[in-house]
Amino acid sequence: MNEHDLSPSPRSSKEVLLRRLSLDVIGIPSDTPLKEQFLKENASVEAVVDSLLNSPHYGERWASVWLDLARYADTKGYERDDSRSIWHYRDWVIKAFNRDIPYDSFLIEQLAGDLLPSPTEDQYIATAFHRNTMTNDEGGTENEEFRTAATLDRVNTTWEALMGTTFACVQCHSHPYDPFRHEDYYKFLAFFNNTRDEDTYADYPLYKHFEKEERIVFPMAERILKAKTLTELGTEWMNRRNMALK
């Protein structure tokens, strides 16, 4: 800088610094108490950043980045572009950021949460990452064509979101400048080529959700069955109940 007769920009005011921090971390201006804490009570920058990271808006701000990669939408795409109710997945992503879950868990639950031992409701919901492909329910479409299109979408989304690469190009041709080959794409496709994706009006699979009162009743019923009935009968009843959740 001295060689070119340059000098640093002047130090930003605390008001400007707070605005930059707020917009970057939570996506909106900070609330009044935080402003007063930083501007009047002379809190440190580190304390302000910690407060912003603890805000529920932090998850909303950064979930929006991931949801773009996960092609989140409230419609199905294609010709009719009808509605899709998948906001539980949006909320799961927001909560995941706010809970600061490890990145490996964040990915595992979205890729295969339903295959974990005794998966929770949240882990089932997380798998909407790969269930959120477009659905073509126009009359006269070919089921296998759009099942394949959905499978290709899962391959492309996985690589773009997790690896930061346009692997989708290799669907048609090898990359002359990347270590990706045409054959590699379809080997990876085989991992996802076992799903049901048809041009039906309803979205499948649906998760049978229990409301708050039912969450209390079912564990009580389970305890009563184990105490008052044969163990085998109680186990069979619980197995049927768990299958109903899937």
Residue pairs with C-beta under 8 A, 6 or more apart in sequence:
1 7
1 8
12 20
14 38
14 39
15 39
17 45
18 30
18 34
18 35
18 38
18 39
18 48
19 29
19 30
21 30
21 45
21 48
21 49
21 52
22 28
22 29
22 30
22 34
22 52
23 29
25 49
25 52
25 53
25 55
25 58
25 61
26 52
26 55
26 57
26 58
26 60
26 61
27 57
27 60
27 61
27 64
28 57
28 61
30 38
30 48
30 52
34 48
34 51
34 52
37 43
37 47
37 48
37 51
38 48
52 58
56 94
56 98
58 97
58 98
59 93
59 94
59 95
59 96
59 97
59 98
60 94
62 97
63 90
63 93
63 94
63 96
63 97
66 93
66 97
66 161
67 90
67 93
69 157
69 160
69 161
70 93
70 110
70 129
70 132
70 157
70 161
71 132
71 153
71 157
72 86
72 89
72 90
72 132
73 84
73 132
74 83
74 84
74 85
74 86
74 87
75 81
75 82
75 83
75 84
76 82
76 83
76 84
76 134
76 135
76 136
76 137
76 203
77 134
77 135
77 136
78 134
78 135
78 136
78 137
78 138
79 136
79 138
80 137
80 138
82 137
82 201
84 132
84 135
84 203
85 203
86 128
86 132
86 203
88 125
88 128
89 125
89 126
89 128
89 129
89 132
92 122
92 125
92 126
92 128
96 106
96 126
107 162
108 116
109 116
109 122
109 123
109 126
109 127
110 126
110 127
110 128
110 129
110 130
111 127
111 129
111 130
111 158
112 127
113 119
113 122
113 123
113 124
113 125
113 126
113 127
114 123
114 124
114 127
114 246
116 123
121 207
121 209
121 245
124 207
124 245
124 246
125 207
129 157
130 154
130 157
130 158
130 192
131 203
131 205
133 149
133 150
133 153
133 154
133 197
134 149
134 150
134 153
135 146
135 150
135 197
135 199
135 200
135 203
136 146
136 149
136 199
137 199
137 200
137 201
138 199
141 199
143 198
143 199
146 197
146 198
146 199
147 195
147 196
147 197
147 198
149 197
150 195
150 197
151 189
151 192
151 193
151 195
151 197
152 168
152 171
152 189
154 192
154 195
155 167
155 168
155 171
155 185
155 188
155 189
155 192
156 167
156 168
156 171
159 165
159 166
159 167
159 168
159 188
160 166
160 167
160 168
165 178
165 180
167 180
167 185
167 188
169 175
169 180
170 180
170 181
170 182
170 184
170 185
171 185
172 182
173 182
174 180
174 181
174 182
175 181
196 204
205 246
207 245
207 246
208 244
208 245
210 218
210 245
218 241
222 234
222 237
222 238
225 233
225 234
225 237
225 238
226 234
